[in-house]
Amino acid sequence: MRDLGRIKTVVVKVGTNLLSSKTGIDKARIDDIARQVAHLIELGYNVILVSSGAIGMGAKALKHNNPVKHIPLRQACASIGNPLLMTAYQESFSKHKLLCGQVLITRNVLNNRTGYNNMRAAVTTLLQLKVVPVFNENDVVSTSEINNVFGDNDRMSAYVASKIDADLLVLMTDIDGVYTGNPKTDPDAKLIDEIPELTNEVFGYAKGAGSTFSTGGMKTKLLAAQIAQKGGCGTIIVSGYEKDALIRSVLGENIGTYILPEKRLAQRQRWIYNTSASGSVTVDEGAEKALTVGHKSLLPSGIKDVSGVFNDGDVINVKAPDGNVIMKAITSFNSSDLLRIMGHSTKDIAKMLGDVPKVVFRPEDSIYIN
């Protein structure tokens, strides 16, 4: 048995393969997932569901049998598939006298501090009411062109787990866990029971794509586990075809692959770490030393270059003189003002901009990037 510590909140991600049948929704699979979630709730756990499948279900409803790559078609399939998916979940959870509520998000919701706080408050309320939140990316409006996509629901589930202080992320897929090779083609491939550190070697084991309609694969699951690790959240990758896989995973049985958590960062630091940078500043050698060795605030005088368009309160990357990102931070200035005052001393700033902050950011509003 695994010692998973004091688990209270669990995020469960269900992959497209598990939910799809040749005709659309695998209703028996959804019934089984709802049964396991209901059992965990009875045991006192908070359970949040992140469900793929909307695009695939919409595509099958349209009798579209090929991968959905064209963005407008993906959006149309998501629009059709989302209500089909939620109807199936509502029917399944109702058998256990439970309600579920849909939470559609884009990357911008988590990047924006106000949007994130509102989402977190709504999810907390749903859990207090014993309602199962069912997350999915809002594929109807999210596109890579405007940089508000997660890319896949594996990583989205990890961001959700990190930002709501979940204790465990369970990625339910169509494979037993992480193997040392491809078990379908390599007879010597072995299942890894536990991964304490996600090294390049571990990532080297993950190759291949997901199903026709999914966007994930084992690599995306390891990337998700890496995100969850920073939030102090462990991850279990397990086959959803295994009987009672979710219940057994949460209760500590040695099933699937368990990726250990790291020490949990403070909530504000996790938000900074997992928020997409809106731009960047490059600092000189003196400022780099002050930030990394002295743990000081960044002054405008230490900035050599400003890149991107951002507002005060946005998260930005901080680059060393060689161009490597050393930190992420919440800036007190917008990009236009920083371009004006970079390289200037503190006493000059008041003359140029009036009554404004004296530092670009303080240590408590930043995090180092390894």
DABELQUI-V956702 format. One line per field, one symbol per residue. phi: phi as a letter, one per 40 degrees, with the letter a starting at -180 (. if undefined). psi: psi as a letter, one per 20 degrees, with the letter a starting at -180 (. if undefined). burial: # if it has 9 or more other C-alpha atoms within 8 Angstrom, else .. A space follows every 50 residues. Layout:
phi = ???
psi = ???
burial = ???
//
This chain:
phi = .cccgccbbbbbbbcddcccbcbiccccccdcccccccccccchccbbbb bchcccccccccgcbbdcbcddcccccccccdcccccccccccccbfbbb bcbcbbccccccdccccccccccdcdcccgbccbcaccccbcbccbfbbc gaccccccccdccbgccabbccbbbcicbcacccbbcccbcccabcaccc ccccccbgbccdbcbcacccccccccccdccgbcbbbaccccdfdccccc cgccbgbbbcccccccdcccccccccccaabbbccccdccccccfccccd cccbabbgbabcgccbcbbcdcgccbabacccbcccccccbcgccdcccc ccbgcbdcbcabdcbaacbc
psi = qqnjbnpgpppppprghhiqrhidpnhhghggghghghghhhijqppppo paigghhhghhikoirpohpghhggghghghghgghgggggghhijkqqq ppoprrhhghhpgggghggggggggghhjkpopoqqpmihipqhhjlkqh hqighghgggggijkqhppoopajqhbpriaoihioiipqppgpohpnrh gghhhoqrabagiriaahghhhhghgghghjkpqpppqpiippkggghgh jjqnpbppoqrrpprqghhhgghjpppiaqqprrhghgghghgilrqpqh hjphqpprorrpiqpqqpqrhjipphrqqoqiqrhghhhhipiqrhhhgh hhibnrqiqgqrhikrqqo.
burial = ......##############...###..###.#########...###### ###########......#....##########.###.###.###...### ##..#######...##..##..#..##..###########.##....### .############.##########.########.....#.###.#..#.. .##.###..##.############################....###### .##.########.##...####.##.########..#####....##### ######..####.########...###########.###.####.#..## ........#####.###...
//
